[in-house]
Amino acid sequence: MDAIQQNLADWKESLVQSIPVSGLLNRNPVVYKWRSCFRIWMLREAAAWRLQDLLAQSYQLLGQGHCLGARILLRSGFESLAVLIYLNQLMQQVLDGKLDFHLFGQKTGALLLGSRDGSTELQSINIMTILTKCEERYPGLMAIYAGLCESAHPNYEGMVAGYSKIDHADYRTDFSNRWMELYGRRHPDSLVLCMDTFHIEYNIQWTDLMGRLEAWIESNDQMLELTKDL
């Protein structure tokens, strides 16, 4: 088992299996009476489950020579990473006094329960909005995502570049599946970048922000109660 496979396997073994509400209330009954705080945990762990699943499948497809499918799954992986980055940014905004806590609660609801097909009551936040905000923290993220989108969409790269090559000497176009040739060697590096960034946001950023947000809520609980219906 190589390093990427091992990391993905270790990650899978470490995934949280459940979040008992009673456990959170025992942790801090003042903080966890607010639904948004439960949603913060749900979003973190759901993102971890989804991203591990996507990246494991992406790497498996790459090993089978299916680089296009691997890139499409990686694209979804970066979207999932972006949700956690965005959540952490929102938490920081609350702590900095730039985002009302109750509005923050609405945003966590949209992140967790939003949809585009009407299957839930809330509308999801547009992923491009989320990615644009993430670019502020990780410059270059949008460029990586845009490149993956070009592979996923039937544009020039997704159609012509991925499946044909011009023979200028004989004035003809030859068709073949070129995805491994174009991206096979680079794909593992992109997987590792996605994983490493997620672990920073999951293990370091989120943990620090959650601790500080719990303390902030406890200190401001009376004000939050008075303003919750405004």
JOJORA-V414033 format. One line per field, one symbol per residue. ss: DSSP state (2 for helix, 1 for strand, 0 for the rest). phi: phi as a letter, one per 20 degrees, with the letter a starting at -180 (. if undefined). psi: psi as a letter, one per 40 degrees, with the letter a starting at -180 (. if undefined). A space follows every 50 residues. Layout:
BEGIN
ss: ???
phi: ???
psi: ???
END
This chain:
BEGIN
ss: 00222222222222000000222222200022202222222222222222 22222222222220002222222222222222222222222222200000 22222222222221100000011000222222222220002222222222 22000222222221111000011110002222222222222222222222 222222222222222222222222222000
phi: .effgffffffgfeffeacffffffffafffefefgfffgffffffffff fffffffffffgfendffffffffgfffffgfffgfgffffffffemecf fffgfffffffedfbddmfcfdefegffffffffgfecgoffffffffff ffeeegffdfffcbbeeffdlbdddaedffffcgfeggffffgfffffff ffedffgffffffgfffffdgfffffdfde
psi: hidddddddddddehhdighdddddddgdddeehdddddddddddddddd dddddddddddddeegdddddddddddddddddddddddddddddeeehh ddddddddddddeiieeeeidihihhdddddddddddghedddddddddd ddifadddcddeeihhgddefihhhiheddddeddddddddddddddddd dddcdddddddddddddddeddddddede.
END
